[in-house]
Amino acid sequence: MLTKIINIDARSNPNVAQFFQAGDYKVEYIGKAQGGAFNAFNFVNNRSGSWANAYIIGSSEFNISISNGTFATEAIALANATNTTFVLTKDGNVNFSIYDTYYADNTGGISLRVTSIPTPATNITLSNNNIAENQAVNTVIGDFTSTDPDPGDTFIYSLVSGAGDTDNSFFTISNNQLKSNSVFDYEAKTSYSIRVRTTDQDGQFYEKQLTVNVTNIIEPGTFSFSDNNYVVKEDGTVVKAITINRTNNFEGAVSVTVTPTDGTATSVNDYKNTPIVVNFAAGETSKTVTVPLINDTAYELEENLNLAITNVTGGAIIGTQNKATLTILNDDVAIPEF
């Protein structure tokens, strides 16, 4: 709350200019006992004994003239003085004065106390109202600010009951920061409603419903081999297909890479060891993989090679079952049952 004491000496051409910020103000006529320099002023020229309490307040926005006549003593003039108010819609100077045609022979003056009238804030804004899903508890979402006509006000923010308070329990406020009080899941709920109060140092408050949005993070899922062993004949006949499963989440298009390496089978003679990129579209949960084999005429016993999931894209996760063996059967070997 702003307070200024204005002392206007009636012995000089009195005009006291003070700068005020936009706002509402009350003007109180005070005396020496209340912290002023004067009780009232005396028109001496042709008006001996005529004590007055008149004053003028003016600015580019208004002009206020207060006059109650003259009194026998300064104490009576002080007791009968009039208070007033004024409103500034923009910052600027305010002039306080006494009107008289001749000042030099006056005595005394008047003292005024100008105090800002506390008014509540008119708006609350949040610097950011979005939080990504899966963020930890106590993640800072945004900062509150208040719009208030009173200059220099400070504010305390709190979550309060009332219209729009449905999801208050999912959040906390620390100083002027809104923080999460839960781990949010976009697939479960995308927006939350809270009711916030801002209170200034004079106890004036304003409340507003605000919405916090949860933003989606693409969760492509976890990729693993379906088993630790697969079987194929040397001529390419699939006995047990190499299968990659996608679990947990299925959002977004991603790719995984299957890398074959030598076991008892060698890349020069038995297969091609070029890494195999497997593409998954959004929502796809399973894909089969074919390793290019070299089908020669030489008789060979059962051989095997190693498989590994070595790379995923788009934030996907490689699962624990990320290695497997591919067994290559000679064309003449009976196919085992699985």
C-alpha positions as CSV (number, residue, x, y, z in Angstrom):
1,M,0.0,0.0,0.0
2,L,1.4,3.4,-1.1
3,T,1.2,6.4,1.4
4,K,2.4,9.9,0.7
5,I,2.2,13.0,3.0
6,I,1.6,16.2,1.0
7,N,2.4,19.4,2.9
8,I,1.3,22.6,1.2
9,D,2.7,25.9,2.6
10,A,0.1,28.7,2.3
11,R,2.8,31.4,2.4
12,S,4.1,30.7,-1.0
13,N,2.4,30.1,-4.3
14,P,1.6,26.5,-3.3
15,N,1.7,23.8,-5.9
16,V,3.1,20.4,-4.9
17,A,3.5,18.0,-7.8
18,Q,3.8,14.2,-7.0
19,F,4.1,11.3,-9.4
20,F,1.6,8.4,-9.0
21,Q,1.1,5.2,-10.8
22,A,-2.3,4.3,-12.1
23,G,-4.8,3.3,-9.4
24,D,-7.4,4.4,-6.9
25,Y,-6.4,6.7,-4.1
26,K,-8.0,8.3,-1.0
27,V,-7.0,11.7,0.3
28,E,-7.3,12.5,4.0
29,Y,-6.9,15.9,5.6
30,I,-4.5,15.5,8.5
31,G,-3.0,17.8,11.2
32,K,0.3,18.0,13.0
33,A,-0.8,15.3,15.5
34,Q,-1.3,12.9,12.6
35,G,2.1,13.4,11.0
36,G,1.4,16.5,8.9
37,A,3.2,19.9,9.0
38,F,0.0,22.0,9.2
39,N,-3.5,22.0,10.7
40,A,-5.0,24.7,8.5
41,F,-4.1,28.0,6.9
42,N,-5.1,31.6,7.8
43,F,-6.1,34.2,5.2
44,V,-4.4,37.3,6.9
45,N,-5.0,39.9,4.2
46,N,-8.4,41.5,5.0
47,R,-9.5,38.2,6.6
48,S,-7.7,38.2,10.0
49,G,-8.8,35.1,11.9
50,S,-10.3,33.3,9.0
51,W,-8.9,29.8,9.0
52,A,-9.5,27.6,6.0
53,N,-9.2,24.0,4.9
54,A,-9.7,24.4,1.1
55,Y,-7.5,22.6,-1.3
56,I,-7.3,21.6,-5.0
57,I,-6.2,18.4,-6.7
58,G,-5.6,18.4,-10.4
59,S,-4.1,16.2,-13.1
60,S,-4.5,15.7,-16.8
61,E,-7.4,13.4,-16.0
62,F,-9.4,15.3,-13.4
63,N,-9.8,18.5,-11.3
64,I,-11.1,18.3,-7.7
65,S,-11.8,21.5,-5.6
66,I,-12.6,21.1,-1.9
67,S,-13.9,24.2,0.0
68,N,-15.8,24.2,3.3
69,G,-15.6,28.0,4.0
70,T,-13.7,29.7,6.8
71,F,-13.5,29.0,10.5
72,A,-12.6,30.9,13.7
73,T,-9.6,28.7,14.6
74,E,-7.3,26.2,12.9
75,A,-8.5,23.5,15.2
76,I,-12.1,24.0,14.0
77,A,-10.9,24.2,10.4
78,L,-9.0,20.9,10.9
79,A,-12.1,19.3,12.5
80,N,-14.3,20.3,9.6
81,A,-12.0,19.3,6.7
82,T,-13.2,17.1,3.9
83,N,-11.5,14.0,2.6
84,T,-11.8,12.8,-1.0
85,T,-10.7,10.2,-3.5
86,F,-9.3,10.2,-7.1
87,V,-8.6,7.7,-9.8
88,L,-5.7,7.6,-12.2
89,T,-6.2,5.5,-15.3
90,K,-2.5,6.0,-16.3
91,D,0.7,6.9,-14.6
92,G,1.3,10.7,-14.2
93,N,1.8,13.7,-12.0
94,V,-0.9,15.0,-9.6
95,N,-0.8,18.6,-8.4
96,F,-1.9,19.6,-4.9
97,S,-2.5,23.3,-4.2
98,I,-4.2,26.1,-2.2
99,Y,-6.0,28.9,-4.0
100,D,-5.5,32.5,-2.8
101,T,-5.0,35.8,-4.5
102,Y,-2.2,36.8,-2.2
103,Y,0.0,34.3,-0.4
104,A,2.8,36.3,1.3
105,D,0.8,37.2,4.4
106,N,-0.8,33.8,5.0
107,T,0.1,31.6,7.9
108,G,0.1,27.8,8.1
109,G,-0.9,25.5,5.3
110,I,-2.6,22.1,4.9
111,S,-1.4,18.6,5.1
112,L,-2.9,15.7,3.2
113,R,-2.2,12.0,3.4
114,V,-2.7,10.2,0.1
115,T,-3.0,6.4,0.3
116,S,-3.6,3.9,-2.5
117,I,-6.9,2.1,-2.1
118,P,-6.3,-1.7,-2.1
119,T,-8.0,-3.4,-5.0
120,P,-7.9,-7.1,-5.9
121,A,-6.1,-8.4,-8.9
122,T,-8.1,-8.6,-12.1
123,N,-6.5,-11.6,-13.8
124,I,-4.1,-14.6,-13.2
125,T,-2.0,-16.0,-16.0
126,L,0.2,-19.1,-16.1
127,S,3.4,-18.8,-18.2
128,N,2.9,-22.4,-19.5
129,N,0.0,-24.7,-19.1
130,N,1.3,-27.9,-20.8
131,I,3.1,-30.8,-19.2
132,A,4.4,-33.9,-21.1
133,E,3.2,-37.2,-19.9
134,N,5.4,-39.4,-17.7
135,Q,7.2,-36.5,-16.1
136,A,8.2,-36.9,-12.4
137,V,6.3,-35.6,-9.5
138,N,7.3,-32.0,-8.7
139,T,8.0,-31.1,-12.3
140,V,7.6,-27.3,-12.7
141,I,4.8,-26.5,-15.2
142,G,4.7,-22.7,-15.2
143,D,4.9,-19.5,-13.3
144,F,1.9,-17.5,-12.1
145,T,1.6,-13.7,-12.6
146,S,-1.2,-11.4,-11.5
147,T,-2.6,-8.3,-13.2
148,D,-3.4,-5.7,-10.5
149,P,-4.1,-2.0,-10.7
150,D,-2.3,-1.4,-7.4
151,P,1.4,-0.5,-8.0
152,G,4.0,-2.6,-6.2
153,D,1.7,-5.3,-4.9
154,T,3.1,-8.7,-4.0
155,F,1.1,-11.9,-4.3
156,I,0.6,-15.4,-2.7
157,Y,-0.9,-18.1,-4.9
158,S,-3.0,-21.1,-3.6
159,L,-5.3,-23.8,-4.9
160,V,-8.8,-23.3,-3.6
161,S,-12.2,-24.9,-3.6
162,G,-14.8,-23.7,-6.0
163,A,-15.9,-23.9,-9.6
164,G,-13.2,-25.6,-11.7
165,D,-11.3,-27.2,-8.8
166,T,-11.9,-30.8,-10.0
167,D,-8.2,-31.7,-10.3
168,N,-6.6,-29.5,-7.7
169,S,-5.2,-32.6,-5.9
170,F,-3.0,-33.4,-8.9
171,F,-0.9,-30.2,-8.4
172,T,0.9,-28.2,-5.8
173,I,2.0,-24.5,-5.8
174,S,5.4,-23.4,-4.5
175,N,5.8,-19.6,-4.3
176,N,4.5,-18.6,-7.8
177,Q,5.2,-22.0,-9.5
178,L,2.7,-24.6,-10.4
179,K,4.1,-28.1,-10.0
180,S,2.9,-31.6,-10.7
181,N,1.7,-33.8,-7.9
182,S,1.2,-36.9,-10.0
183,V,2.7,-38.7,-13.0
184,F,0.4,-38.0,-15.9
185,D,-0.6,-40.4,-18.7
186,Y,-1.9,-38.9,-21.9
187,E,-3.7,-42.0,-22.9
188,A,-5.7,-41.9,-19.6
189,K,-6.5,-38.1,-19.5
190,T,-5.4,-35.1,-21.6
191,S,-6.5,-32.1,-19.5
192,Y,-7.0,-31.1,-15.9
193,S,-8.9,-28.3,-14.3
194,I,-7.7,-26.3,-11.3
195,R,-8.9,-23.2,-9.4
196,V,-6.2,-20.7,-8.3
197,R,-6.4,-17.8,-5.9
198,T,-4.0,-14.8,-5.9
199,T,-3.9,-12.8,-2.7
200,D,-2.1,-9.5,-2.3
201,Q,-0.4,-8.1,0.8
202,D,-3.7,-6.3,1.7
203,G,-5.7,-9.5,1.7
204,Q,-7.4,-8.6,-1.5
205,F,-7.9,-11.8,-3.7
206,Y,-9.0,-12.9,-7.1
207,E,-9.8,-16.5,-8.2
208,K,-9.7,-18.1,-11.7
209,Q,-10.2,-21.5,-13.2
210,L,-7.2,-22.7,-15.3
211,T,-6.7,-25.7,-17.5
212,V,-3.5,-27.8,-17.6
213,N,-3.0,-29.9,-20.7
214,V,-1.0,-33.2,-20.8
215,T,0.9,-33.6,-24.1
216,N,1.6,-36.9,-25.7
217,I,5.0,-38.5,-25.9
218,I,5.2,-41.1,-28.6
219,E,5.8,-44.5,-26.9
220,P,6.9,-46.9,-29.6
221,G,7.2,-49.9,-27.2
222,T,9.7,-52.6,-26.5
223,F,11.2,-54.9,-29.2
224,S,12.3,-58.5,-28.5
225,F,12.7,-61.8,-30.2
226,S,9.8,-64.1,-29.6
227,D,12.1,-67.0,-28.7
228,N,15.8,-67.8,-28.3
229,N,16.0,-70.3,-31.2
230,Y,14.6,-70.4,-34.8
231,V,15.0,-73.0,-37.5
232,V,15.2,-72.9,-41.3
233,K,16.2,-75.3,-44.0
234,E,19.1,-74.4,-46.3
235,D,16.8,-74.0,-49.2
236,G,14.9,-71.3,-47.3
237,T,12.0,-73.5,-46.1
238,V,10.9,-71.9,-42.8
239,V,10.6,-74.3,-40.0
240,K,10.3,-71.8,-37.1
241,A,10.1,-68.2,-38.3
242,I,12.3,-65.5,-36.8
243,T,9.7,-63.3,-35.1
244,I,10.2,-59.9,-33.5
245,N,7.4,-58.8,-31.1
246,R,6.5,-55.3,-30.1
247,T,5.1,-55.0,-26.6
248,N,3.9,-52.4,-24.0
249,N,3.2,-49.6,-26.5
250,F,2.5,-49.4,-30.2
251,E,2.7,-45.7,-31.1
252,G,4.5,-44.3,-34.1
253,A,6.5,-45.8,-37.0
254,V,9.9,-47.2,-35.9
255,S,12.5,-49.6,-37.2
256,V,14.7,-52.2,-35.6
257,T,17.8,-53.8,-37.0
258,V,18.6,-57.5,-36.8
259,T,22.3,-58.3,-37.2
260,P,23.4,-61.8,-38.1
261,T,26.9,-63.0,-37.1
262,D,28.8,-66.2,-37.5
263,G,28.2,-69.3,-35.4
264,T,29.1,-72.6,-36.9
265,A,27.7,-71.1,-40.1
266,T,29.9,-68.5,-41.8
267,S,28.8,-65.5,-43.8
268,V,31.1,-66.4,-46.7
269,N,29.6,-69.8,-47.4
270,D,26.3,-70.1,-45.6
271,Y,24.5,-66.8,-45.4
272,K,24.7,-63.0,-46.1
273,N,25.6,-61.0,-43.0
274,T,24.1,-57.7,-44.1
275,P,22.2,-56.1,-41.2
276,I,18.4,-56.4,-41.8
277,V,16.2,-53.4,-41.1
278,V,12.7,-54.3,-40.1
279,N,10.1,-51.5,-40.3
280,F,7.1,-51.4,-38.0
281,A,4.1,-49.1,-38.8
282,A,2.2,-47.5,-36.0
283,G,0.1,-50.2,-34.3
284,E,2.0,-53.2,-35.7
285,T,2.9,-55.7,-33.1
286,S,4.9,-58.4,-34.8
287,K,7.1,-59.0,-37.8
288,T,9.0,-61.9,-39.3
289,V,12.5,-61.7,-40.5
290,T,14.2,-63.6,-43.3
291,V,18.0,-64.1,-43.3
292,P,19.4,-64.6,-46.9
293,L,20.9,-68.1,-47.0
294,I,23.4,-69.5,-49.5
295,N,22.0,-72.8,-50.8
296,D,25.0,-74.8,-52.1
297,T,25.2,-78.4,-53.3
298,A,27.8,-79.5,-50.7
299,Y,26.5,-81.8,-48.0
300,E,26.6,-80.0,-44.6
301,L,25.6,-81.0,-41.1
302,E,23.3,-78.7,-39.0
303,E,24.8,-75.3,-38.6
304,N,23.8,-72.2,-36.8
305,L,24.3,-68.4,-36.7
306,N,23.7,-65.7,-34.1
307,L,21.0,-63.0,-34.3
308,A,20.9,-59.8,-32.3
309,I,18.7,-56.7,-32.2
310,T,21.3,-54.0,-32.4
311,N,19.4,-50.8,-33.1
312,V,16.0,-49.3,-32.7
313,T,14.7,-45.9,-33.8
314,G,12.1,-43.4,-32.6
315,G,12.8,-43.9,-28.9
316,A,11.9,-47.6,-28.9
317,I,13.4,-49.9,-26.3
318,I,15.4,-53.1,-26.9
319,G,13.9,-55.9,-24.7
320,T,15.8,-58.4,-22.6
321,Q,15.2,-61.1,-25.2
322,N,17.5,-59.4,-27.8
323,K,19.6,-62.4,-28.9
324,A,18.7,-65.6,-30.6
325,T,20.1,-68.5,-32.6
326,L,19.1,-69.5,-36.2
327,T,19.6,-73.2,-36.9
328,I,20.2,-74.1,-40.6
329,L,19.2,-77.7,-41.4
330,N,20.6,-79.6,-44.4
331,D,17.9,-80.1,-47.0
332,D,18.0,-83.9,-46.3
333,V,17.5,-83.6,-42.6
334,A,14.0,-84.4,-41.2
335,I,12.2,-81.3,-40.0
336,P,11.8,-81.4,-36.2
337,E,8.5,-80.8,-34.6
338,F,7.9,-77.8,-32.5
